[in-house]
Structures are given as C-alpha cells and as structure tokens.
Amino acid sequence: MGFKDYCLRKSLWVFHFGGASCNNCDIEILDCLTPRYDLERFGILLVGSIRHADVLLVNGSINRRDKDRLLELYHQAPKPLLVVAIGACGCTGGIFAEGITFAGPVDKIIPVDAYIPGCPPKPEAIIAGIVKLAGKK
Amino acid sequence: MSRKTLIPIGPYHPLQEEPELFKLYCDGEIVMDIKWETGYNHRGIEKLSESKSYDQVFFLVERICGICSTSHPFAFANAVEEIVGVEITDRTKYIRSIIGELERIHSHLLWVGLAGHFLGYNTLFMWAWKYREPVLDLFEMITGNRNSYAMFKVGGVRRDIENSKIPAIRKVMAVMRKKLDLLTGAVMDDPVIHARTKGVGILTRQDILDYGAVGPTARASGVDIDVRRDDPYAAYPLVNWKVITAQAGDVFAKVEVRLLEMYESASIIEQCIDALEKMKEGDIALKINEIPQGIGTGRAEAPRGEVFHFVVSDGSNSPARHKIRAPSYTNIATFKKSCIGQTIADATISLAAVDPCYCCTERMAAAYDNSSGKKILNASELIELSMKRTSELRKSGAGHE
C-alpha cells in the first residue's frame, strides 16, 4: 500500500457532481450529512472544489453538455481519486438512457471505482458504499 | 458609466445541488443584471414519453424532479383521466391527496432547511432536515420508497393505505405539528433572519402578474391562486383547508407562507385519513382498457406551484405528444425583478426564495440566425463536420503524403 492510498483510508473529502439527474440522489447525498445519518462521523466532508477532493460522487445521467465538464473535473482532481457512480442513472443511464441528449453512463467517460445502485439509493446504501470503498484501499 | 463585473455562480457550485449557471453582472456590491443558463440537466423527457406506454410514463414523469415527484404523475393522471373521461373512486382521491400533501410537507421542510443554509443559519438546516425524516419514513411505509413513490396509475393508485397504517400516520402528524411550532418559532423570533430576509427580494403583486409566477411565490405577494382550490381535483374539494397568502412579497413572506402551508397540509392529511378509516379497503383503482383519441390537460399544485401537463392521444398505447410545464419555469423569470438592485449576498437568498427547481424546468436551446433563420451550429456539431471532411479527404486520397 502506497502512502497516498494509506492517506485515503481516513477522512475522505467528497466532491459532488450532479449530472442530468432528477435531484433525488442529490437530495439523498445531502441527507447523508444531516443529523439522522451524519456522514461526518466517518470524517467524510462535502467540499466545494474538486482540487480538495479524494472522492468524486457522480449521480444522474450524463448529457452532452455535462460530459466535457465531467472530464475536465476528472482531469483537475488530484490523484488518486475514487469515483463513485450513484443511482440507476449514474450506473447505467437508467430511464434516461434512451434520451436524445444522453452521452453515455459515467463509466464510459471516466473510470469508476464503485457503483451504488438504487433509484434513489437510500442514505444507508450510500454510506455503506463509501465506507466499503474506504476500507478497500 | 461604471464597468460591470461578471460574477458566475455555477454550473457546479457548492451552493447548488443542481447544475445551472447564473451570471451576475455587478457594479461594486450591487447586482445590475442577471442571466441564467441551463441545459446541464436536459434529459429529453417529453420525447422519451412518446416512446413509453401510459403505464410507463408515470415512472418517467416521476423522475422529472425528485423533490416534487408526486405532482408530475398527479398532473399526468389528471390529463389522461380527462381523455378517458372517468371519475376516480373516493378512496383513490383521498390516497392521492395524502401522498400529495406529505410531499408538500417534505418539500417545504427541505426548502426551509436550504434557506437557512444559504443564510448561514446551519442549525435551521439540520433541524428542518431532521424533522423531514419521519415524513420520508411514512413514505417508505406506504409506498416502499423514500422518494419516487410509484403510487399513481391511470384511474387509480397502485397501493392502498390499509387501516393498520393509519395510526402511524396520525402519530407522525401530531409530532410534526409540535416540530413545526418549534421551527416556526425559531424563524419568526430570530432577529437575524428578520434582518436578512425582510425587505429583500421584493416581488410586488404587479411583478407576479407580469411574469405569471405561481405557487408560494405568488401567494407571498398577495396573489391568491392555488390550483387545489381554483381547479379542484382529487380530495381537495372534500376537505376543509384554506389558501395561505401574505402581502409583503419579500423573502420573509415566502418563508411565512411555506411554514403556514405545512400546517394546512397536516390538517388535510388528518382529514383524509379520518375519511379513509370509514371506507372499505381495497377500492383503489378502476379498470381502464384503452385510452381513446383525444386531448387532455391536467393541472396539479406542486409544492412550488402549478404543474401543467398536456397530453395528445392518438388511440395508441403511448402519448402522441406530451407537453410539460413545471412551476419553476415561470418563477425563475422573476429573478430579473427580485435580484436586480440587491447586494450579491442578498441575491443568493433571493434566488433561493422561489425554491427554483431546474430539473423540472430544463429546456434545450438551439441557436438560430435572426436574419436568415438558419440554425447556428454548436461546437460539437462543428467538430463533427470537421471530422467528416477529414474522412472524406482521406477517402479521396488528397490528405495523404
């Protein structure tokens, strides 16, 4: 285990990218930070800039307008970076996969480390996914 | 003439949970002009809807917006039922209203929390979202999912609310009233919230009428409109409730309207479950075999205002045309009135005050040349054209050395 991977075991800082989503996953991600679920007890913090982040959460289907921005964010991020695709749309495109503006699921655009399926995934599922990811490294 | 500074907010800004881009043109601290750009959220739902059967469209329109995910199926059901020309059963009406009002409570609590967050009052954010959880638990109990409930279908609902579940709903509503008292007290008595929201982002009655704003945004400026009363649907004509209005039109009035509306919603839910208890269980859907040719319009009052669905049926099993107008589409235009002249710090809360929902509103823009009427190509289309030209050159051998 390299030093950088060792650092990723604790206190993951998370940047949230909401693609062309229906907002449900966004709200459930925010919900993780509120008193009932309280993700911050694992040292997980939502940050405002990708340059501070260890984890990139991507939810929603990615449309043609989002695609370039997602790629740019991925390139700007310090590596190693963990990418998590959240929700049915993030994993596969979901119900919007046949849409006219759909530009491919997240894993066609950037490499993805973990998938958290569900429409929307429950906060418990999101927490379980991220904690498993942190333990894996 | 002083120089204007452009301050971009977004498209991926920590303040927003949805992607959208605001351009604030500022002179010093004062916002002089505002422009907004969307398209980051466009999914082509109206087109997708034409490829789905009527039963599937409910799942699709539910995913227009995750926060008001009942209002869209509600309006779509109203539209399709207008085409079919059926009157749903009373039990269905009550169940639909219960789901709609539970959603209003959770959506308004969500907004109150976010508004607190934007003001830097994070305690309010945490409180409001904590008290929202019991409502989501109720949804999970009734429908099986915390959001996106899949409750609606043409002519009825998919699941019954059995009598055994009613005590739990009643209990949550009783607790909710106490928590609402606490929240209302926290907001109404806090001098900082008064200072930050009173007289900020004022929309006059005339502004509302000019821009056609709807929902709590309009009601906070003294415009007394509510689809639930003006164009009755579901169980709203069967229960007692009142439309909440305020006169001031500033951000504080919008907070006030939303907080008081939650009490009304709780009261509607209580009356509906009382009525449900007296009815026979199970009478929740009509059998509808086909959708005839025709045109239907459906309206529903979402937490943010009027949702409008227009459906054209050609007699097949999927809509021939499905047009959707979400409340934020008209509400967002009021930014031109509410934000200009404010300081940048106040502009944020003025933007948030209408509870904008971009995933509902999302439109795709195509640019046309004014004089010729020709479509102007965007970057990716230009690249595509360029690639095509290269490949043509390769084929003809002209590009080879």
Interface residues (C-beta under 8 A of the other chain):
Chain A: H16 F17 G18 G19 A20 S21 C22 N23 N24 C25 D26 I27 E28 I29 L30 D31 T34 P35 R36 L46 V47 G48 S49 G60 S61 N63 R64 R65 D66 R69 L73 G94 I95 F96 E98 G99 I100 T101 F102 C119 P120 K122
Chain B: P11 Y12 H13 P14 E17 E18 P19 G39 Y40 N41 H42 R43 G44 I45 K47 L48 S51 F59 L60 R63 I64 C65 G66 I67 S69 L110 G113 F125 M126 W129 K130 E133 N145 R146 N147 S148 C357 C359 E362 M364 S380
